[in-house]
Amino acid sequence: MAGKGPRGMLSVAQLREVAEGRVETVVVGFTDMYGRLMGKRFDAEFFLETCVRPGGGTHACNYLLALDIDMEPVKGYKFASWEQGCEFCPHLLQRRKDAETDHRTDGDFQLAPDLQTLRTASWLDKTAMVQCDVANELTQNLMPHAPRSILKLQVGRAALQGFTAMAASELEYFIYKTSYKDAFKQGYRDLEAMGWHNGDYSVLQGTREEVFNSKARRHLARSGVPVENSKGETGVSQHELNVRYTDILQMADRHVVFKQCLKEVADANGVSVTFMAKPEGGQAGNSCHIHLVSTCGRRAGRGGGLTGKKVPGTRRGQRVPGGPGPRQRLQVF
C-alpha cells in the first residue's frame, strides 16, 4: 500500500480500497508534551465515516496536555487541572466567547486528523495511523500550547520571511534483552544489554543485534519513514538509526512514528529500548541530534508556504492563536 510520497503513505482513496480485509484499525493520535503518541484506535470503516470529512475527527480529554510524565494532572494550569474540572457553561455563545479569549474547552479538545500523515503502520497487524492537530472543539482553532501547533506557528513565521525549514533528527538508543514488563518489575535496575562490547561502527557487533535493528529499519521504511542507515555506537548495545531529511513539520511527525515503532517492535519481541539521555552512569549517553537548514527562495514543503492569510498546515478557516496577522512584522527564528 502506497500513497504519494514515501512508501507506506496512504491517501484516503487508497485506505478506502484496502480497508476491507487489509486494514481493520486506524490509530488516531497526537503528540503530548513529552513527545508521546496519545489517542485512540478506530475501526477503519468508522474512521472513514467520521474522521475524513471537513471538520471531522474525534475528541480527547484536555488534561492530556497538563500532565506529568507519570500521567498525573499538574496543579496550577488554567487550561486543565483537578481544581478547574470540566466547566459546562449553559449557553454555547458564552462558551464560544470564553474559548476565543482564553482557549478553554468543555473538558475535551478535538483531534483533527492531518490526512497527509495517513500511513501504514506495518509493524502492527492490519493497521494504519494518522497524526492529528489539537483544536478547540468550539472554534476549530488550534490549541496554541499543543506541540504541533507551536511548530506550525514557527513554520508560518518563517514562510512569511521567505524561508523554508528543513530538518532531520538523529536518534540513539540502547537495546536490552530485558522486556519492558520485567524492567518495570526490577525498578529499571540491572537490565541485561543485548550486546556485551563497545559496538561503535562494528559490523560484527551490529550483526549480533540485527535481530532487532533489521526489523526497525524494515518497518520504518514500509511506514512512510525513509531510512538511510543504522550503526553501532559507543555504549554497549547502543545504536543510531538515521532517516531521510524533509520539511520540519513532516520530520517532527516522522520522529514520533520512529520512536513509537521502535518501542512497539521491541515490546512485541520481548526486548526493550530506551532513548533516555543517560540511562546508565557508566555508559555513554543517548544523543538526539537535530539537523536544521533554512532555505530561502524555495517553495515551502508540507507545512510551509502561505495562501492568503492562512497559517501553513492549518485547515481552511483555521487559525493558530498568536499567529501573524497580515501587517505584522516578524523576525526570522
C-alpha positions as CSV (number, residue, x, y, z in Angstrom):
1,M,0.0,0.0,0.0
2,A,1.5,3.3,-1.0
3,G,0.2,6.8,-1.5
4,K,2.0,9.9,-2.7
5,G,5.5,10.3,-1.3
6,P,7.4,7.7,0.7
7,R,6.5,4.0,0.6
8,G,3.8,3.3,3.1
9,M,2.0,6.6,2.9
10,L,-1.7,6.4,2.1
11,S,-4.4,8.6,0.5
12,V,-7.9,8.4,1.8
13,A,-8.9,6.8,-1.5
14,Q,-6.3,4.1,-1.0
15,L,-7.5,3.5,2.5
16,R,-11.0,3.0,1.3
17,E,-9.7,0.4,-1.2
18,V,-7.8,-1.6,1.4
19,A,-10.0,-1.0,4.4
20,E,-12.0,-4.2,3.9
21,G,-9.7,-7.1,4.9
22,R,-6.2,-5.5,4.7
23,V,-6.7,-2.5,7.2
24,E,-9.1,-3.0,10.1
25,T,-7.7,-0.4,12.6
26,V,-6.6,3.2,12.3
27,V,-4.5,4.7,15.2
28,V,-5.6,8.3,15.6
29,G,-3.0,10.1,17.7
30,F,-1.4,13.4,18.7
31,T,1.8,14.3,20.4
32,D,1.7,15.2,24.0
33,M,4.1,17.5,25.9
34,Y,6.6,14.6,26.3
35,G,6.6,13.6,22.7
36,R,4.4,10.5,23.3
37,L,1.7,9.4,20.9
38,M,-1.7,9.6,22.6
39,G,-5.0,8.9,21.1
40,K,-7.5,6.1,20.1
41,R,-7.8,3.1,17.9
42,F,-10.6,3.4,15.3
43,D,-12.4,0.7,13.4
44,A,-11.3,1.6,9.8
45,E,-14.8,1.9,8.4
46,F,-15.9,4.2,11.3
47,F,-12.8,6.3,10.7
48,L,-13.7,6.7,7.1
49,E,-17.2,7.7,8.0
50,T,-16.4,10.2,10.7
51,C,-12.8,11.5,10.5
52,V,-12.1,12.3,6.9
53,R,-14.9,14.8,6.2
54,P,-14.3,18.5,6.7
55,G,-14.4,19.2,10.4
56,G,-14.2,15.5,11.2
57,G,-12.1,13.9,13.9
58,T,-12.6,12.8,17.5
59,H,-12.3,14.2,21.0
60,A,-9.9,13.6,23.8
61,C,-9.6,14.9,27.4
62,N,-7.9,18.2,27.7
63,Y,-6.0,17.1,30.8
64,L,-3.7,15.2,28.4
65,L,-1.8,18.5,27.8
66,A,-1.5,19.2,31.5
67,L,0.2,16.0,32.9
68,D,3.5,15.0,34.4
69,I,5.5,12.1,32.9
70,D,3.6,9.6,35.1
71,M,0.2,10.8,33.7
72,E,-0.8,12.7,36.9
73,P,-2.5,16.1,36.4
74,V,-0.3,19.0,37.4
75,K,-1.7,21.8,39.6
76,G,-1.9,25.4,38.6
77,Y,-2.8,25.2,34.9
78,K,-5.6,27.5,33.6
79,F,-6.3,25.1,30.7
80,A,-7.0,22.0,32.7
81,S,-6.4,20.8,36.3
82,W,-8.1,18.9,39.1
83,E,-9.2,22.3,40.6
84,Q,-10.8,23.5,37.4
85,G,-12.5,20.3,36.5
86,C,-14.9,20.3,33.4
87,E,-16.7,23.5,33.0
88,F,-20.1,23.3,31.2
89,C,-21.5,26.8,30.5
90,P,-25.3,27.0,30.0
91,H,-25.0,28.9,26.8
92,L,-23.0,28.0,23.7
93,L,-22.4,31.6,22.9
94,Q,-20.7,32.2,26.2
95,R,-18.6,29.1,25.8
96,R,-17.5,30.3,22.4
97,K,-16.6,33.7,23.7
98,D,-14.5,32.1,26.5
99,A,-12.8,29.8,24.1
100,E,-11.8,32.7,21.9
101,T,-10.2,34.6,24.8
102,D,-8.6,32.0,27.0
103,H,-8.7,28.8,24.9
104,R,-10.7,26.9,27.5
105,T,-12.7,23.8,26.4
106,D,-15.6,21.9,27.9
107,G,-13.3,19.2,29.3
108,D,-12.3,17.9,25.8
109,F,-10.4,19.2,22.8
110,Q,-10.8,18.0,19.2
111,L,-8.3,15.7,17.5
112,A,-8.3,16.9,13.8
113,P,-6.5,14.3,11.6
114,D,-3.9,15.7,9.2
115,L,-4.7,13.3,6.3
116,Q,-1.3,14.0,4.8
117,T,0.2,11.9,7.7
118,L,-2.0,8.9,6.9
119,R,0.3,5.8,6.7
120,T,0.6,2.1,7.1
121,A,1.8,1.0,10.5
122,S,3.5,-2.1,9.1
123,W,4.7,-3.4,12.5
124,L,1.0,-3.7,13.6
125,D,-1.4,-6.2,12.2
126,K,-3.8,-4.7,9.6
127,T,-3.3,-1.2,11.0
128,A,-2.9,2.3,9.6
129,M,-2.0,5.5,11.5
130,V,-2.8,9.2,11.3
131,Q,-1.4,12.1,13.3
132,C,-3.6,14.9,14.5
133,D,-3.7,18.6,15.3
134,V,-5.2,19.5,18.6
135,A,-8.0,22.0,18.2
136,N,-10.7,23.8,20.2
137,E,-14.0,21.9,19.8
138,L,-16.0,25.2,19.7
139,T,-13.8,27.4,17.5
140,Q,-11.9,24.8,15.5
141,N,-8.7,26.9,16.1
142,L,-5.5,25.1,17.0
143,M,-4.8,24.9,20.7
144,P,-1.7,27.2,21.0
145,H,0.2,25.2,23.6
146,A,0.0,21.8,21.8
147,P,3.4,20.9,20.5
148,R,2.3,20.5,16.8
149,S,0.6,23.9,17.0
150,I,3.7,25.6,18.3
151,L,5.8,24.2,15.4
152,K,3.2,25.2,12.9
153,L,3.3,28.8,14.1
154,Q,7.0,28.9,13.7
155,V,6.8,27.3,10.2
156,G,4.3,30.1,9.3
157,R,6.5,32.8,10.6
158,A,9.5,31.5,8.6
159,A,7.4,31.3,5.5
160,L,6.3,34.9,5.8
161,Q,10.0,35.8,5.6
162,G,10.5,33.6,2.6
163,F,12.3,30.7,4.4
164,T,11.6,27.0,4.5
165,A,12.9,25.0,7.4
166,M,14.2,21.5,6.6
167,A,15.3,19.1,9.3
168,A,16.4,15.6,10.2
169,S,16.5,14.0,13.6
170,E,19.3,11.6,14.5
171,L,18.3,9.3,17.4
172,E,20.4,7.0,19.5
173,Y,19.0,4.2,21.7
174,F,20.1,1.2,23.9
175,I,18.6,-2.3,23.4
176,Y,18.1,-4.6,26.3
177,K,17.2,-8.3,26.4
178,T,15.1,-7.4,29.5
179,S,11.4,-6.9,28.5
180,Y,9.6,-3.7,29.4
181,K,7.4,-5.6,31.9
182,D,10.4,-7.2,33.6
183,A,12.3,-3.9,33.6
184,F,9.4,-2.3,35.5
185,K,9.3,-5.2,38.0
186,Q,13.1,-4.7,38.5
187,G,12.7,-0.9,39.1
188,Y,14.6,-0.4,35.9
189,R,17.8,-1.7,37.5
190,D,20.2,-4.4,36.4
191,L,18.8,-4.6,32.8
192,E,20.6,-7.1,30.6
193,A,22.1,-5.4,27.5
194,M,21.7,-7.3,24.2
195,G,25.4,-7.0,23.4
196,W,28.5,-7.1,25.6
197,H,31.1,-4.8,24.0
198,N,31.7,-1.4,22.6
199,G,30.0,-1.6,19.2
200,D,30.9,1.7,17.7
201,Y,30.9,1.1,13.9
202,S,31.5,-2.6,14.5
203,V,29.7,-4.6,11.8
204,L,30.2,-7.8,13.8
205,Q,28.7,-6.5,17.0
206,G,25.9,-4.9,14.9
207,T,25.1,-8.2,13.3
208,R,24.5,-9.7,16.7
209,E,21.8,-7.1,17.3
210,E,20.3,-7.2,13.8
211,V,17.5,-9.4,15.2
212,F,16.0,-6.1,16.4
213,N,17.6,-3.4,14.2
214,S,16.7,-5.0,10.9
215,K,13.1,-5.1,11.9
216,A,13.2,-1.5,12.9
217,R,14.6,-0.3,9.6
218,R,12.2,-2.5,7.6
219,H,9.1,-1.4,9.4
220,L,10.0,2.3,9.3
221,A,10.7,2.1,5.5
222,R,7.4,0.4,5.0
223,S,5.5,3.0,7.1
224,G,6.5,6.3,5.4
225,V,9.7,6.9,7.2
226,P,12.6,6.6,4.7
227,V,15.7,5.1,6.3
228,E,19.3,6.0,5.5
229,N,21.3,3.6,7.7
230,S,22.0,2.3,11.2
231,K,25.2,1.7,13.1
232,G,26.6,0.7,16.4
233,E,27.5,3.4,18.9
234,T,30.0,3.6,21.8
235,G,27.8,2.2,24.5
236,V,27.1,-1.5,25.0
237,S,24.1,-2.3,22.8
238,Q,23.8,1.3,21.8
239,H,22.8,2.2,18.2
240,E,22.0,5.1,16.0
241,L,19.4,4.9,13.2
242,N,19.2,7.8,10.6
243,V,16.2,8.7,8.5
244,R,16.0,11.0,5.4
245,Y,15.6,14.7,6.0
246,T,12.4,16.6,4.9
247,D,10.5,19.7,5.8
248,I,10.5,20.3,9.5
249,L,6.8,19.5,10.2
250,Q,7.0,16.2,8.3
251,M,10.2,15.4,10.2
252,A,8.6,16.0,13.5
253,D,5.8,13.6,12.6
254,R,8.3,11.0,11.4
255,H,10.3,11.5,14.7
256,V,7.1,10.5,16.7
257,V,6.5,7.5,14.4
258,F,10.1,6.4,14.7
259,K,10.0,6.2,18.5
260,Q,6.6,4.6,18.6
261,C,7.6,2.0,16.0
262,L,10.9,1.0,17.8
263,K,9.2,0.8,21.2
264,E,6.4,-1.4,19.9
265,V,8.6,-3.6,17.8
266,A,10.8,-4.1,20.9
267,D,7.8,-4.9,23.1
268,A,6.4,-7.4,20.5
269,N,9.8,-9.2,20.5
270,G,10.2,-9.4,24.3
271,V,13.0,-6.9,24.5
272,S,13.1,-3.1,25.3
273,V,14.7,0.0,24.0
274,T,15.3,3.4,25.6
275,F,16.0,6.8,24.2
276,M,16.8,8.3,27.6
277,A,19.7,10.8,27.6
278,K,21.6,8.9,30.3
279,P,20.1,5.6,31.3
280,E,23.3,4.3,32.9
281,G,26.0,6.3,34.7
282,G,28.8,4.2,33.4
283,Q,27.8,4.2,29.8
284,A,27.7,6.8,27.0
285,G,24.5,8.9,26.8
286,N,22.0,8.8,24.0
287,S,22.1,11.8,21.7
288,C,19.2,13.3,19.8
289,H,20.9,15.4,17.2
290,I,18.6,17.8,15.3
291,H,20.0,18.8,11.9
292,L,18.4,22.0,10.6
293,V,18.8,24.1,7.5
294,S,16.8,27.1,6.5
295,T,16.4,27.6,2.7
296,C,15.4,30.9,1.1
297,G,13.6,31.4,-2.2
298,R,12.3,27.8,-2.5
299,R,8.7,26.7,-2.4
300,A,7.9,25.5,1.1
301,G,7.1,21.9,1.6
302,R,4.2,20.5,3.6
303,G,3.5,23.0,6.4
304,G,5.3,25.8,4.6
305,G,4.1,28.4,2.1
306,L,1.1,30.7,2.5
307,T,-2.2,31.1,0.8
308,G,-3.7,34.5,1.7
309,K,-3.5,34.9,5.5
310,K,-3.7,31.2,6.3
311,V,-1.1,29.8,8.6
312,P,0.7,26.9,6.8
313,G,-0.6,23.4,7.7
314,T,-4.0,24.6,9.1
315,R,-7.4,23.7,7.6
316,R,-9.3,26.3,5.7
317,G,-10.6,28.9,8.1
318,Q,-8.5,27.5,11.0
319,R,-6.3,29.9,12.9
320,V,-3.3,29.4,15.3
321,P,-3.9,31.8,18.2
322,G,-1.0,34.2,18.4
323,G,-0.2,33.7,14.7
324,P,0.9,36.5,12.4
325,G,-1.6,39.0,11.1
326,P,-1.4,40.4,7.6
327,R,0.5,43.5,8.6
328,Q,2.6,42.0,11.4
329,R,6.3,42.3,11.1
330,L,8.2,39.2,12.2
331,Q,11.7,38.3,12.9
332,V,13.3,35.2,11.4
333,F,13.5,32.5,14.1
